[in-house]
Each structure stands twice: as structure tokens, then as C-alpha cells.
Amino acid sequence: MTAMKEKPKAWQNLEAQHRRLAQELGRIGFISQGSVFARKKGASGSRYQWSWKDPRQKTRSLTLSRQQFAWLKAALARQRKAEKILQKMRGISHRILLEHTPEPSRRKPLSIKTLGLI
């Protein structure tokens, strides 16, 4: 039986960061997309609105109760947090790909700066 080659310390650190981010992502809770807004009291139309894009990129809209507005506003904030976490996880994944896996020969070395990862 062959022994597995030990991963470099930098790779291990990136994996640990990735695991922490994945755990954080798992604790986020309910999420949603779109935007919500509340009109001023006395303004015409529904007080609380939610709008989003459907799969065909058509804007849809729905009137909400105050409780739905509050719940959805929190879910939208969690969605933004989830996107930031995913962005960091993608960056770590790309660094492992570029720094710790063999690449084809190139005339010009490829850097993480070139790919916009830093």
C-alpha cells in the first residue's frame, strides 16, 4: 500500500479556510433573491412590495404584509452574505487549482492576478 503524499501547508491552510466558510454557509438559514421596499404611509399603492426576476428575466412583483416584508428583508440580507461567502470559496478553489495542481506548459506564466483572484 502506497503512502499518500502530504499536502503542502499552504494547501492545508486553504482547505481549512474553505471548511470554515462552508460551515458558515450552512448556518445562514433562509435566503431569497430580489428586492423589497416600503412606501411612505399615505402613499398610493401597496405599502410593502417585493420584486424579482423570473427565469425568463421578466420582473415580477408581489404585495407583502408587514411581517412578510420583515422576514423577506432578512432573507435578502442573508442572500447577500451567502454570495460573499461563495465568492471567497470560489477564490480559494481557484487558488488551489492554480497554485497546487500541475498545469500545462505556457509561453507566459499564468498568475492569480491575471485571473482577477487577488
Protein Blocks (a to p, Z undefined) as FASTA:
>chain_A
ZZdddddfklmmmmmmmmmmmmmmmmnopcdedddddddehiacjfbdcddddfkopacd
ddddfklmmmmmmmmmmmmmmmmmmmmmmmmmmmmmmmmcccdddfbdcdfklnopZZ
